[in-house]
Amino acid sequence: MAADKSAAATFRLLWETKPSARSSLSVGGIVEAAIALADAEGLGAVSMQRVAGELGYTAMALYRHVPGKDQLVALMADRAQGDAPAESGEDWRTEILNWADAAWDFYLAHPWMLRVATTGAPTGPNALAWFEALLRPLARSGLAAENLVATAMFISSAVRDLARIATEIVPSGPDYGNLLAQVVQPDRFPTLASLMASDAAVEDDGDVRPALDFGMALILDGLKTHTHTS
C-alpha cells in the first residue's frame, strides 16, 4: 500500500510540474538544480541535503515540494530527456534511426541517466513522448500491434546499454590484441583465433557507436523482412 501511494505521488509530480516553474524553491527549480549537480558530479552526488545546499535552503524546505530522493530522481530523468524527436516526414526506418541517434545523444549528455534504475514502464510526460516517438514509426513498418512494445523495448534497451558501455569503457588499444594472442588457442577459441589470424583486427579502441549502427541496421533489416513475410 505504501509503495502504491509513493508511485501515485511520483505520477502526480511528473504530470503536475510545469517546466516554467523555475523559481529556486519550487519543484521545477529543485529538479533543475539536481540535474545540474548530476551533470557535474554524477547521480551519486545527488541527495536532498546537497541539492538544498546548492539552492541555499535546508533539506526540510525541499521536502515540502518533493517527498524524497526517489521522486526527485524520477523527475530529473523525465526532465533531462527533454522533448521527444519530432516527426520528420521521412520513412519509418529513418525515423527509428533518428530516434536512436537522439537517445544516444541525450544519454551521452547526461551519463547519470544510465545509472537511474528502470523500475517500470515509462510514466512521465517526456518519457511517454519518447516512447510514442518510437512506437509510431514501428507501427508504420507494418509490425503487428502485439509486437510493437516488445520491439520498442528491445531497441531502447540496446541504445541505453551501449551508451552505458560507451561512458564506462577504457580503451586498451592494440594491447588487447597482444594480450589475447598469449591465451587464445584455436582448439578452445576457434572463432577468435580465426579472427585474429585474418584481417579482422581484434582491437579495443573504446568506440562502441559502430556496434550500435550495425546492430540497428540488422534489427531494421530483419523487421522489414518480417513484416513482408508475416
KANORZI-V878768 format. One record per backbone hydrogen bond with DSSP energy under -0.5 kcal/mol. NH is the residue of the N-H (numbers start at 1). CO is the residue of the C=O. Records with the same first field share a line. If there is no record, write none. Layout:
NH=CO / CO
//
This chain:
5=1
6=2
7=3
8=4
9=5
10=6
11=7
12=8
13=9
14=10
15=11
16=12
17=13
21=18
22=20
26=23 / 24
29=23
30=26
31=27
32=28
33=29
34=30
35=31
36=32
37=33
38=34
39=35
40=36
41=37
42=38
45=42
46=43
47=45
51=47
52=48
53=49
54=50
55=51
56=52
57=52
61=58
62=58
63=59
64=60 / 61
65=62
66=62
72=68
73=69
74=70
75=71
76=72
77=73
78=74
79=75
80=76
81=77
82=78 / 79
95=91
96=92
97=93
98=94
99=95
100=96
101=97
102=98
103=99
104=100
105=101
106=102
107=103
108=104
109=105
110=106
113=110
114=111
115=112
116=113
117=115
119=117
128=124
129=125
130=126
131=127
132=128
133=129
134=130 / 131
135=131
136=132
137=133
138=134
139=135
140=136
141=137 / 138
142=139
143=138
147=144
148=145
149=145
151=147
152=148
153=149
154=150
155=151
156=152
157=153
158=154
159=155
160=156
161=157
162=158
163=159
164=160
165=161
166=162
167=163
168=164 / 165
169=165
171=169
172=204
173=204
175=172
176=173
177=173
178=174
179=175
180=176
181=177
182=178 / 179
183=179 / 180
184=180
185=183
188=185
189=185
193=189
194=190
195=191
196=192
197=193
198=194 / 195
201=199
203=201
204=173
205=203
208=206
211=208
212=208
213=209
214=210
215=211
216=212
217=213
218=214
219=215
220=216
221=217
222=218
223=219
224=220
225=221
226=222
227=223
228=224
229=225 / 226
230=226
//
